[in-house]
Amino acid sequence: VKAGTTVVWKNSSAKPATVSSDDHPTHRLYPFLNLGEFATDTTVQIIVEKPGKYSYHNHLNASEVGTITVE
């Protein structure tokens, strides 16, 4: 995505989820990605400003992972 883009996560599962910075379980690499727990059919969002690659996971199911690449 381009710097300044709003990134939105929607929880379409039947249980709570999180967006949490890597690494698991400390979440210290990218603190701005620690968006906390959100319920089914709700969203969380951030605006990403700085170029780079940012990895994250669902702390409640750490096998669910993703990366945001900002240009």
PDB file with one MODEL, atoms N, CA, C and O in Angstrom:
MODEL        1
ATOM      1  N   VAL A   1       0.840  -1.179   0.000  1.00  0.00           N
ATOM      2  CA  VAL A   1       0.000   0.000   0.000  1.00  0.00           C
ATOM      3  C   VAL A   1       0.882   1.238   0.000  1.00  0.00           C
ATOM      4  O   VAL A   1       2.062   1.164   0.343  1.00  0.00           O
ATOM      5  N   LYS A   2       0.332   2.341  -0.371  1.00  0.00           N
ATOM      6  CA  LYS A   2       1.030   3.619  -0.324  1.00  0.00           C
ATOM      7  C   LYS A   2       1.010   4.179   1.092  1.00  0.00           C
ATOM      8  O   LYS A   2       0.046   3.974   1.830  1.00  0.00           O
ATOM      9  N   ALA A   3       2.073   4.887   1.475  1.00  0.00           N
ATOM     10  CA  ALA A   3       2.100   5.557   2.771  1.00  0.00           C
ATOM     11  C   ALA A   3       0.885   6.474   2.879  1.00  0.00           C
ATOM     12  O   ALA A   3       0.515   7.134   1.909  1.00  0.00           O
ATOM     13  N   GLY A   4       0.270   6.515   4.047  1.00  0.00           N
ATOM     14  CA  GLY A   4      -0.930   7.315   4.264  1.00  0.00           C
ATOM     15  C   GLY A   4      -2.226   6.560   4.033  1.00  0.00           C
ATOM     16  O   GLY A   4      -3.307   7.120   4.212  1.00  0.00           O
ATOM     17  N   THR A   5      -2.136   5.295   3.637  1.00  0.00           N
ATOM     18  CA  THR A   5      -3.311   4.464   3.386  1.00  0.00           C
ATOM     19  C   THR A   5      -3.906   3.964   4.702  1.00  0.00           C
ATOM     20  O   THR A   5      -3.174   3.640   5.636  1.00  0.00           O
ATOM     21  N   THR A   6      -5.223   3.905   4.769  1.00  0.00           N
ATOM     22  CA  THR A   6      -5.901   3.285   5.899  1.00  0.00           C
ATOM     23  C   THR A   6      -6.029   1.794   5.620  1.00  0.00           C
ATOM     24  O   THR A   6      -6.548   1.390   4.580  1.00  0.00           O
ATOM     25  N   VAL A   7      -5.553   0.984   6.553  1.00  0.00           N
ATOM     26  CA  VAL A   7      -5.653  -0.472   6.449  1.00  0.00           C
ATOM     27  C   VAL A   7      -6.725  -0.917   7.438  1.00  0.00           C
ATOM     28  O   VAL A   7      -6.689  -0.546   8.611  1.00  0.00           O
ATOM     29  N   VAL A   8      -7.690  -1.723   6.954  1.00  0.00           N
ATOM     30  CA  VAL A   8      -8.827  -2.166   7.759  1.00  0.00           C
ATOM     31  C   VAL A   8      -8.832  -3.689   7.829  1.00  0.00           C
ATOM     32  O   VAL A   8      -8.659  -4.369   6.817  1.00  0.00           O
ATOM     33  N   TRP A   9      -9.033  -4.211   9.028  1.00  0.00           N
ATOM     34  CA  TRP A   9      -9.223  -5.640   9.243  1.00  0.00           C
ATOM     35  C   TRP A   9     -10.671  -5.853   9.673  1.00  0.00           C
ATOM     36  O   TRP A   9     -11.173  -5.142  10.543  1.00  0.00           O
ATOM     37  N   LYS A  10     -11.343  -6.832   9.064  1.00  0.00           N
ATOM     38  CA  LYS A  10     -12.695  -7.198   9.476  1.00  0.00           C
ATOM     39  C   LYS A  10     -12.655  -8.615  10.034  1.00  0.00           C
ATOM     40  O   LYS A  10     -12.089  -9.518   9.418  1.00  0.00           O
ATOM     41  N   ASN A  11     -13.252  -8.799  11.189  1.00  0.00           N
ATOM     42  CA  ASN A  11     -13.339 -10.118  11.787  1.00  0.00           C
ATOM     43  C   ASN A  11     -14.578 -10.818  11.238  1.00  0.00           C
ATOM     44  O   ASN A  11     -15.705 -10.505  11.621  1.00  0.00           O
ATOM     45  N   SER A  12     -14.351 -11.767  10.338  1.00  0.00           N
ATOM     46  CA  SER A  12     -15.444 -12.540   9.757  1.00  0.00           C
ATOM     47  C   SER A  12     -15.547 -13.924  10.376  1.00  0.00           C
ATOM     48  O   SER A  12     -16.315 -14.762   9.904  1.00  0.00           O
ATOM     49  N   SER A  13     -14.785 -14.165  11.420  1.00  0.00           N
ATOM     50  CA  SER A  13     -14.844 -15.465  12.095  1.00  0.00           C
ATOM     51  C   SER A  13     -15.985 -15.460  13.113  1.00  0.00           C
ATOM     52  O   SER A  13     -16.648 -14.445  13.325  1.00  0.00           O
ATOM     53  N   ALA A  14     -16.190 -16.590  13.718  1.00  0.00           N
ATOM     54  CA  ALA A  14     -17.257 -16.713  14.717  1.00  0.00           C
ATOM     55  C   ALA A  14     -16.744 -16.516  16.140  1.00  0.00           C
ATOM     56  O   ALA A  14     -17.433 -16.835  17.109  1.00  0.00           O
ATOM     57  N   LYS A  15     -15.522 -15.984  16.253  1.00  0.00           N
ATOM     58  CA  LYS A  15     -14.935 -15.786  17.576  1.00  0.00           C
ATOM     59  C   LYS A  15     -14.074 -14.528  17.577  1.00  0.00           C
ATOM     60  O   LYS A  15     -13.727 -14.024  16.509  1.00  0.00           O
ATOM     61  N   PRO A  16     -13.724 -14.014  18.750  1.00  0.00           N
ATOM     62  CA  PRO A  16     -12.880 -12.820  18.817  1.00  0.00           C
ATOM     63  C   PRO A  16     -11.533 -13.056  18.130  1.00  0.00           C
ATOM     64  O   PRO A  16     -11.059 -14.188  18.033  1.00  0.00           O
ATOM     65  N   ALA A  17     -10.933 -11.970  17.660  1.00  0.00           N
ATOM     66  CA  ALA A  17      -9.617 -12.012  17.018  1.00  0.00           C
ATOM     67  C   ALA A  17      -8.824 -10.798  17.482  1.00  0.00           C
ATOM     68  O   ALA A  17      -9.370  -9.896  18.116  1.00  0.00           O
ATOM     69  N   THR A  18      -7.541 -10.780  17.164  1.00  0.00           N
ATOM     70  CA  THR A  18      -6.704  -9.615  17.438  1.00  0.00           C
ATOM     71  C   THR A  18      -5.851  -9.313  16.215  1.00  0.00           C
ATOM     72  O   THR A  18      -5.651 -10.173  15.356  1.00  0.00           O
ATOM     73  N   VAL A  19      -5.356  -8.095  16.145  1.00  0.00           N
ATOM     74  CA  VAL A  19      -4.236  -7.746  15.285  1.00  0.00           C
ATOM     75  C   VAL A  19      -3.127  -7.401  16.256  1.00  0.00           C
ATOM     76  O   VAL A  19      -3.236  -6.450  17.030  1.00  0.00           O
ATOM     77  N   SER A  20      -2.043  -8.192  16.211  1.00  0.00           N
ATOM     78  CA  SER A  20      -0.935  -8.026  17.151  1.00  0.00           C
ATOM     79  C   SER A  20       0.387  -8.054  16.396  1.00  0.00           C
ATOM     80  O   SER A  20       0.596  -8.899  15.525  1.00  0.00           O
ATOM     81  N   SER A  21       1.268  -7.132  16.732  1.00  0.00           N
ATOM     82  CA  SER A  21       2.589  -7.072  16.123  1.00  0.00           C
ATOM     83  C   SER A  21       3.346  -8.363  16.358  1.00  0.00           C
ATOM     84  O   SER A  21       3.175  -9.013  17.389  1.00  0.00           O
ATOM     85  N   ASP A  22       4.183  -8.734  15.400  1.00  0.00           N
ATOM     86  CA  ASP A  22       5.144  -9.801  15.679  1.00  0.00           C
ATOM     87  C   ASP A  22       6.159  -9.253  16.659  1.00  0.00           C
ATOM     88  O   ASP A  22       6.200  -8.028  16.777  1.00  0.00           O
ATOM     89  N   ASP A  23       6.921  -9.941  17.321  1.00  0.00           N
ATOM     90  CA  ASP A  23       6.935 -11.377  17.367  1.00  0.00           C
ATOM     91  C   ASP A  23       6.002 -11.887  18.459  1.00  0.00           C
ATOM     92  O   ASP A  23       5.703 -11.186  19.427  1.00  0.00           O
ATOM     93  N   HIS A  24       5.559 -13.101  18.282  1.00  0.00           N
ATOM     94  CA  HIS A  24       4.644 -13.727  19.240  1.00  0.00           C
ATOM     95  C   HIS A  24       5.465 -14.360  20.344  1.00  0.00           C
ATOM     96  O   HIS A  24       6.431 -15.051  20.019  1.00  0.00           O
ATOM     97  N   PRO A  25       5.171 -14.187  21.600  1.00  0.00           N
ATOM     98  CA  PRO A  25       3.988 -13.557  22.176  1.00  0.00           C
ATOM     99  C   PRO A  25       4.221 -12.139  22.698  1.00  0.00           C
ATOM    100  O   PRO A  25       3.342 -11.580  23.353  1.00  0.00           O
ATOM    101  N   THR A  26       5.385 -11.547  22.423  1.00  0.00           N
ATOM    102  CA  THR A  26       5.710 -10.265  23.058  1.00  0.00           C
ATOM    103  C   THR A  26       5.131  -9.040  22.360  1.00  0.00           C
ATOM    104  O   THR A  26       4.879  -8.027  23.011  1.00  0.00           O
ATOM    105  N   HIS A  27       4.913  -9.112  21.048  1.00  0.00           N
ATOM    106  CA  HIS A  27       4.292  -8.030  20.265  1.00  0.00           C
ATOM    107  C   HIS A  27       5.090  -6.724  20.313  1.00  0.00           C
ATOM    108  O   HIS A  27       4.502  -5.644  20.385  1.00  0.00           O
ATOM    109  N   ARG A  28       6.412  -6.811  20.275  1.00  0.00           N
ATOM    110  CA  ARG A  28       7.252  -5.620  20.440  1.00  0.00           C
ATOM    111  C   ARG A  28       7.809  -5.044  19.149  1.00  0.00           C
ATOM    112  O   ARG A  28       8.302  -3.916  19.165  1.00  0.00           O
ATOM    113  N   LEU A  29       7.757  -5.764  18.028  1.00  0.00           N
ATOM    114  CA  LEU A  29       8.420  -5.271  16.822  1.00  0.00           C
ATOM    115  C   LEU A  29       7.774  -4.010  16.255  1.00  0.00           C
ATOM    116  O   LEU A  29       8.477  -3.072  15.879  1.00  0.00           O
ATOM    117  N   TYR A  30       6.463  -3.976  16.190  1.00  0.00           N
ATOM    118  CA  TYR A  30       5.730  -2.853  15.595  1.00  0.00           C
ATOM    119  C   TYR A  30       4.549  -2.485  16.496  1.00  0.00           C
ATOM    120  O   TYR A  30       3.413  -2.849  16.192  1.00  0.00           O
ATOM    121  N   PRO A  31       4.795  -1.778  17.587  1.00  0.00           N
ATOM    122  CA  PRO A  31       3.731  -1.516  18.577  1.00  0.00           C
ATOM    123  C   PRO A  31       2.469  -0.879  17.995  1.00  0.00           C
ATOM    124  O   PRO A  31       1.381  -1.087  18.533  1.00  0.00           O
ATOM    125  N   PHE A  32       2.584  -0.115  16.919  1.00  0.00           N
ATOM    126  CA  PHE A  32       1.394   0.516  16.334  1.00  0.00           C
ATOM    127  C   PHE A  32       0.413  -0.508  15.785  1.00  0.00           C
ATOM    128  O   PHE A  32      -0.744  -0.178  15.521  1.00  0.00           O
ATOM    129  N   LEU A  33       0.865  -1.762  15.608  1.00  0.00           N
ATOM    130  CA  LEU A  33      -0.027  -2.824  15.125  1.00  0.00           C
ATOM    131  C   LEU A  33      -0.746  -3.568  16.242  1.00  0.00           C
ATOM    132  O   LEU A  33      -1.514  -4.489  15.962  1.00  0.00           O
ATOM    133  N   ASN A  34      -0.525  -3.205  17.472  1.00  0.00           N
ATOM    134  CA  ASN A  34      -1.206  -3.868  18.588  1.00  0.00           C
ATOM    135  C   ASN A  34      -2.578  -3.243  18.787  1.00  0.00           C
ATOM    136  O   ASN A  34      -2.772  -2.362  19.625  1.00  0.00           O
ATOM    137  N   LEU A  35      -3.524  -3.728  17.988  1.00  0.00           N
ATOM    138  CA  LEU A  35      -4.860  -3.123  17.929  1.00  0.00           C
ATOM    139  C   LEU A  35      -5.852  -3.767  18.879  1.00  0.00           C
ATOM    140  O   LEU A  35      -6.989  -3.306  18.988  1.00  0.00           O
ATOM    141  N   GLY A  36      -5.445  -4.823  19.568  1.00  0.00           N
ATOM    142  CA  GLY A  36      -6.315  -5.435  20.560  1.00  0.00           C
ATOM    143  C   GLY A  36      -7.342  -6.365  19.961  1.00  0.00           C
ATOM    144  O   GLY A  36      -7.360  -6.636  18.760  1.00  0.00           O
ATOM    145  N   GLU A  37      -8.186  -6.838  20.837  1.00  0.00           N
ATOM    146  CA  GLU A  37      -9.209  -7.821  20.476  1.00  0.00           C
ATOM    147  C   GLU A  37     -10.419  -7.126  19.867  1.00  0.00           C
ATOM    148  O   GLU A  37     -10.816  -6.047  20.306  1.00  0.00           O
ATOM    149  N   PHE A  38     -11.008  -7.766  18.834  1.00  0.00           N
ATOM    150  CA  PHE A  38     -12.244  -7.239  18.262  1.00  0.00           C
ATOM    151  C   PHE A  38     -13.186  -8.385  17.922  1.00  0.00           C
ATOM    152  O   PHE A  38     -12.756  -9.483  17.568  1.00  0.00           O
ATOM    153  N   ALA A  39     -14.457  -8.111  18.036  1.00  0.00           N
ATOM    154  CA  ALA A  39     -15.507  -9.126  17.946  1.00  0.00           C
ATOM    155  C   ALA A  39     -15.870  -9.454  16.501  1.00  0.00           C
ATOM    156  O   ALA A  39     -15.484  -8.753  15.565  1.00  0.00           O
ATOM    157  N   THR A  40     -16.619 -10.533  16.353  1.00  0.00           N
ATOM    158  CA  THR A  40     -17.154 -10.939  15.054  1.00  0.00           C
ATOM    159  C   THR A  40     -17.937  -9.787  14.422  1.00  0.00           C
ATOM    160  O   THR A  40     -18.678  -9.078  15.103  1.00  0.00           O
ATOM    161  N   ASP A  41     -17.762  -9.615  13.119  1.00  0.00           N
ATOM    162  CA  ASP A  41     -18.458  -8.592  12.322  1.00  0.00           C
ATOM    163  C   ASP A  41     -18.108  -7.164  12.715  1.00  0.00           C
ATOM    164  O   ASP A  41     -18.888  -6.248  12.454  1.00  0.00           O
ATOM    165  N   THR A  42     -16.946  -6.957  13.339  1.00  0.00           N
ATOM    166  CA  THR A  42     -16.456  -5.608  13.617  1.00  0.00           C
ATOM    167  C   THR A  42     -15.109  -5.426  12.924  1.00  0.00           C
ATOM    168  O   THR A  42     -14.518  -6.383  12.424  1.00  0.00           O
ATOM    169  N   THR A  43     -14.638  -4.182  12.904  1.00  0.00           N
ATOM    170  CA  THR A  43     -13.377  -3.872  12.246  1.00  0.00           C
ATOM    171  C   THR A  43     -12.453  -3.096  13.177  1.00  0.00           C
ATOM    172  O   THR A  43     -12.890  -2.490  14.155  1.00  0.00           O
ATOM    173  N   VAL A  44     -11.164  -3.132  12.847  1.00  0.00           N
ATOM    174  CA  VAL A  44     -10.158  -2.256  13.430  1.00  0.00           C
ATOM    175  C   VAL A  44      -9.361  -1.693  12.264  1.00  0.00           C
ATOM    176  O   VAL A  44      -9.306  -2.292  11.190  1.00  0.00           O
ATOM    177  N   GLN A  45      -8.745  -0.533  12.484  1.00  0.00           N
ATOM    178  CA  GLN A  45      -8.006   0.075  11.374  1.00  0.00           C
ATOM    179  C   GLN A  45      -6.866   0.943  11.877  1.00  0.00           C
ATOM    180  O   GLN A  45      -6.862   1.400  13.020  1.00  0.00           O
ATOM    181  N   ILE A  46      -5.893   1.158  10.989  1.00  0.00           N
ATOM    182  CA  ILE A  46      -4.798   2.087  11.241  1.00  0.00           C
ATOM    183  C   ILE A  46      -4.482   2.813   9.941  1.00  0.00           C
ATOM    184  O   ILE A  46      -4.861   2.359   8.861  1.00  0.00           O
ATOM    185  N   ILE A  47      -3.801   3.921  10.047  1.00  0.00           N
ATOM    186  CA  ILE A  47      -3.216   4.600   8.896  1.00  0.00           C
ATOM    187  C   ILE A  47      -1.722   4.331   8.956  1.00  0.00           C
ATOM    188  O   ILE A  47      -1.076   4.636   9.958  1.00  0.00           O
ATOM    189  N   VAL A  48      -1.170   3.764   7.892  1.00  0.00           N
ATOM    190  CA  VAL A  48       0.253   3.448   7.857  1.00  0.00           C
ATOM    191  C   VAL A  48       0.988   4.574   7.133  1.00  0.00           C
ATOM    192  O   VAL A  48       0.675   4.898   5.988  1.00  0.00           O
ATOM    193  N   GLU A  49       1.955   5.155   7.807  1.00  0.00           N
ATOM    194  CA  GLU A  49       2.657   6.330   7.286  1.00  0.00           C
ATOM    195  C   GLU A  49       4.064   6.039   6.790  1.00  0.00           C
ATOM    196  O   GLU A  49       4.512   6.642   5.815  1.00  0.00           O
ATOM    197  N   LYS A  50       4.770   5.118   7.451  1.00  0.00           N
ATOM    198  CA  LYS A  50       6.186   4.923   7.184  1.00  0.00           C
ATOM    199  C   LYS A  50       6.420   3.701   6.292  1.00  0.00           C
ATOM    200  O   LYS A  50       5.925   2.616   6.595  1.00  0.00           O
ATOM    201  N   PRO A  51       7.173   3.865   5.189  1.00  0.00           N
ATOM    202  CA  PRO A  51       7.472   2.713   4.325  1.00  0.00           C
ATOM    203  C   PRO A  51       8.193   1.602   5.089  1.00  0.00           C
ATOM    204  O   PRO A  51       8.995   1.862   5.986  1.00  0.00           O
ATOM    205  N   GLY A  52       7.889   0.366   4.714  1.00  0.00           N
ATOM    206  CA  GLY A  52       8.526  -0.802   5.312  1.00  0.00           C
ATOM    207  C   GLY A  52       7.621  -2.009   5.216  1.00  0.00           C
ATOM    208  O   GLY A  52       6.517  -1.934   4.675  1.00  0.00           O
ATOM    209  N   LYS A  53       8.102  -3.134   5.752  1.00  0.00           N
ATOM    210  CA  LYS A  53       7.312  -4.374   5.832  1.00  0.00           C
ATOM    211  C   LYS A  53       7.022  -4.632   7.297  1.00  0.00           C
ATOM    212  O   LYS A  53       7.932  -4.643   8.126  1.00  0.00           O
ATOM    213  N   TYR A  54       5.753  -4.839   7.615  1.00  0.00           N
ATOM    214  CA  TYR A  54       5.306  -4.993   8.995  1.00  0.00           C
ATOM    215  C   TYR A  54       4.529  -6.298   9.132  1.00  0.00           C
ATOM    216  O   TYR A  54       3.492  -6.479   8.494  1.00  0.00           O
ATOM    217  N   SER A  55       5.027  -7.196   9.959  1.00  0.00           N
ATOM    218  CA  SER A  55       4.376  -8.492  10.137  1.00  0.00           C
ATOM    219  C   SER A  55       3.522  -8.483  11.405  1.00  0.00           C
ATOM    220  O   SER A  55       3.841  -7.822  12.393  1.00  0.00           O
ATOM    221  N   TYR A  56       2.432  -9.234  11.340  1.00  0.00           N
ATOM    222  CA  TYR A  56       1.486  -9.287  12.456  1.00  0.00           C
ATOM    223  C   TYR A  56       0.834 -10.660  12.503  1.00  0.00           C
ATOM    224  O   TYR A  56       1.018 -11.476  11.600  1.00  0.00           O
ATOM    225  N   HIS A  57       0.077 -10.907  13.553  1.00  0.00           N
ATOM    226  CA  HIS A  57      -0.637 -12.181  13.719  1.00  0.00           C
ATOM    227  C   HIS A  57      -1.859 -11.956  14.604  1.00  0.00           C
ATOM    228  O   HIS A  57      -2.023 -10.900  15.214  1.00  0.00           O
ATOM    229  N   ASN A  58      -2.701 -12.969  14.655  1.00  0.00           N
ATOM    230  CA  ASN A  58      -3.830 -13.003  15.571  1.00  0.00           C
ATOM    231  C   ASN A  58      -3.327 -13.668  16.853  1.00  0.00           C
ATOM    232  O   ASN A  58      -3.062 -14.870  16.856  1.00  0.00           O
ATOM    233  N   HIS A  59      -3.194 -12.922  17.919  1.00  0.00           N
ATOM    234  CA  HIS A  59      -2.655 -13.473  19.160  1.00  0.00           C
ATOM    235  C   HIS A  59      -3.491 -14.647  19.682  1.00  0.00           C
ATOM    236  O   HIS A  59      -2.956 -15.532  20.351  1.00  0.00           O
ATOM    237  N   LEU A  60      -4.764 -14.665  19.393  1.00  0.00           N
ATOM    238  CA  LEU A  60      -5.638 -15.740  19.861  1.00  0.00           C
ATOM    239  C   LEU A  60      -5.512 -17.008  19.018  1.00  0.00           C
ATOM    240  O   LEU A  60      -5.964 -18.078  19.427  1.00  0.00           O
ATOM    241  N   ASN A  61      -4.898 -16.887  17.842  1.00  0.00           N
ATOM    242  CA  ASN A  61      -4.603 -18.020  16.961  1.00  0.00           C
ATOM    243  C   ASN A  61      -3.369 -17.637  16.150  1.00  0.00           C
ATOM    244  O   ASN A  61      -3.479 -17.181  15.012  1.00  0.00           O
ATOM    245  N   ALA A  62      -2.200 -17.828  16.746  1.00  0.00           N
ATOM    246  CA  ALA A  62      -0.942 -17.300  16.175  1.00  0.00           C
ATOM    247  C   ALA A  62      -0.582 -17.874  14.813  1.00  0.00           C
ATOM    248  O   ALA A  62       0.356 -17.387  14.183  1.00  0.00           O
ATOM    249  N   SER A  63      -1.288 -18.884  14.339  1.00  0.00           N
ATOM    250  CA  SER A  63      -1.024 -19.390  12.988  1.00  0.00           C
ATOM    251  C   SER A  63      -1.654 -18.488  11.918  1.00  0.00           C
ATOM    252  O   SER A  63      -1.344 -18.632  10.735  1.00  0.00           O
ATOM    253  N   GLU A  64      -2.527 -17.569  12.315  1.00  0.00           N
ATOM    254  CA  GLU A  64      -3.120 -16.598  11.393  1.00  0.00           C
ATOM    255  C   GLU A  64      -2.208 -15.390  11.354  1.00  0.00           C
ATOM    256  O   GLU A  64      -2.119 -14.635  12.323  1.00  0.00           O
ATOM    257  N   VAL A  65      -1.523 -15.208  10.217  1.00  0.00           N
ATOM    258  CA  VAL A  65      -0.481 -14.193  10.098  1.00  0.00           C
ATOM    259  C   VAL A  65      -0.692 -13.322   8.862  1.00  0.00           C
ATOM    260  O   VAL A  65      -1.463 -13.662   7.964  1.00  0.00           O
ATOM    261  N   GLY A  66       0.007 -12.195   8.839  1.00  0.00           N
ATOM    262  CA  GLY A  66      -0.039 -11.332   7.669  1.00  0.00           C
ATOM    263  C   GLY A  66       1.120 -10.358   7.673  1.00  0.00           C
ATOM    264  O   GLY A  66       1.839 -10.229   8.664  1.00  0.00           O
ATOM    265  N   THR A  67       1.294  -9.672   6.550  1.00  0.00           N
ATOM    266  CA  THR A  67       2.326  -8.648   6.401  1.00  0.00           C
ATOM    267  C   THR A  67       1.737  -7.479   5.639  1.00  0.00           C
ATOM    268  O   THR A  67       1.015  -7.660   4.659  1.00  0.00           O
ATOM    269  N   ILE A  68       2.050  -6.288   6.096  1.00  0.00           N
ATOM    270  CA  ILE A  68       1.693  -5.070   5.371  1.00  0.00           C
ATOM    271  C   ILE A  68       2.982  -4.541   4.767  1.00  0.00           C
ATOM    272  O   ILE A  68       3.968  -4.348   5.478  1.00  0.00           O
ATOM    273  N   THR A  69       2.983  -4.306   3.458  1.00  0.00           N
ATOM    274  CA  THR A  69       4.128  -3.694   2.792  1.00  0.00           C
ATOM    275  C   THR A  69       3.726  -2.281   2.394  1.00  0.00           C
ATOM    276  O   THR A  69       2.791  -2.086   1.618  1.00  0.00           O
ATOM    277  N   VAL A  70       4.444  -1.295   2.937  1.00  0.00           N
ATOM    278  CA  VAL A  70       4.131   0.116   2.713  1.00  0.00           C
ATOM    279  C   VAL A  70       5.220   0.723   1.843  1.00  0.00           C
ATOM    280  O   VAL A  70       6.407   0.605   2.147  1.00  0.00           O
ATOM    281  N   GLU A  71       4.808   1.377   0.752  1.00  0.00           N
ATOM    282  CA  GLU A  71       5.743   2.021  -0.169  1.00  0.00           C
ATOM    283  C   GLU A  71       5.796   3.516   0.068  1.00  0.00           C
ATOM    284  O   GLU A  71       6.533   4.224  -0.618  1.00  0.00           O
TER     285      GLU A  71
ENDMDL
END
